[in-house]
Amino acid sequence: MPKPPLTALRAFEAVARLGSFGAAAKALFVSQSAVSHQVRHLEDWLGRPLFDRRGPRPRLLPHGRDLARDLTLALGGIEAACDRARAQSESQALVIAAIPSVAVCWLIPRLPAFRAAYPDIPVRIVYSFFGHEIDVSTVHLAFVYAPTVPALTGMRTERFLSGASVPVCSPALIDRYGGTIPPGRGFLDVGLLHDTDTSGWSAWFSRSGSTSPPTFEGPVFEDFNLLRAAALSGQGVALCPTAMIESDLAQGHLVRLSDVTVLEGFGYYLLSHDPEHDLTPSMAATFRNWAFAARDGTEFPGTILA
């Protein structure tokens, strides 16, 4: 005897649970006629009807009600089993949280090298956000940006990159202004771009000795990646951490306009669990050591630490 038609069983269970062919069709993202066809197919396989179709709504016959109950229990068990399997798979991955700037500008460009060196370490990258607390119970490592050394219970904190920032803009913007943009007054002429607020530029003008404007005009971007995109497209001069724009400077996509730096007190930190709190110490330690080696441009062996 052929096996039960699984698609038809799923369609029938949805109709029985939701009370109508139309509601089942919406839940399954198919047409109502497709649901009706599948139920007919199941009835043909069983050799008997499952619904009393007289009246405005189909009514389950007694044996149809018994089948629907058993199917609901069975499908619920299958769904629960799949959820457990997925949770187990995710729990085996190395979960790395990173603020958007580090994720886009530093981590993701280097991730293929890590995966090539450690193909047996599954990696899951999630966002963390500046100013938002991280649930350290859900991640193994985290890249964060902070004005002082972060202190989280059970976590080891290491300074990873400097937050020192310098004025930059695109070569196209320099060309539009005659091939040079003098620091200070020239920045105001072409327009300032701000990251989160105007405090960065206020600090830069104060440190550089340039005459500070009464107000710092220009668009404010909530995220560094947005600020960087605006600078790359020639919309103005931005204060950017050199650690995040190394490749842009090296490739000539952005040009440094001054040696005066600000925000040296800020830094990018790598957080990892203390050994006694780490559930996957070998994978986390391997990634941590690889990350510092990649930062320093040194080789790191492609073996998982014991």
C-alpha positions, 0 to 999 in steps of 0.5 A: 500500500502506498504511503500516506500523502504527507502534503495532503495530511498537512492541508487536512490538519490545517483545515480541521484546526482552523475551521475552514479551507480559506483559513488553511489556505492563508496559513499555508500560503497557497490557494484555497483550491489547492487546499481543497485538492489536497484534502480530496486527494487524502480522502481518495487515499483513505477511501472515505470522506473526512468532512460533511460538506453540506451547509456553509462550513465543512464539518468533520466527520467522527473519523475525520475528527480522530485523524485531525487530533492525532495529526495535530499531536504528531505535527506538534511533536515534529515541530518541537523536535525540529526546534530542539535540533535547530537550537542544538545546532546554534548552540554549537556555533561560535557566536560573535557579537560585533558593533556594526562598524567593526562587523562591516569594516574589520570582521567581515572582510577578514572572516573568509580567512578565519573560515579557511583556517578553521573550517570546523568552527561554525560561526554566527555573527550578530550585532551589538550596539553602542550604548546597549547592554550585551546579554553575555549569556548568548554570545561567546565573544563581543566587539564593543566600542566604549569611552572607558574599559568595559567591566562585565562580570565573568568577561575578560576585556581587552583593548583591540583597536584605537578609537582615535579619529581624524578628518577625512573626505573623498578625493572627488570632494577635494577635486570639486574644491580646487584640489585642496581643503584647508583644515578648519575654515575649509572644512566648514566651507565644504560641510561637516558630517557628524557621528551621533552628535557634534561633540567630535567636531567640537573637540577637533576644532578646540584641539586644532586651534581653529576658530570654532563656529557658533554652531556645528551644522551638517547631517548627523548619522546614528551609525558609523557605517552611515557616516562612512557611506556619506563621506565616501560619496563626497557629502562632506568631511567626517571624523572617522576612526583610522582603525575602521578606514584603513582599507579606504585610506590605502585604496584612495577612497578616502583622504586624510586631511589633518594630523590632528586626532581626537577621541583617543580615549575611546576604543574598540574592545574584545570581550570574551568569557573568563575560562571558568565561565566559557562553555566552548573555551577551545573555539573562543580561544582560537578565535580570540588569538586569531583576531589579535594575530589578524590585527597585528598582521602575524600568522596564526596556526590553523589548529583549534586550541585544546 
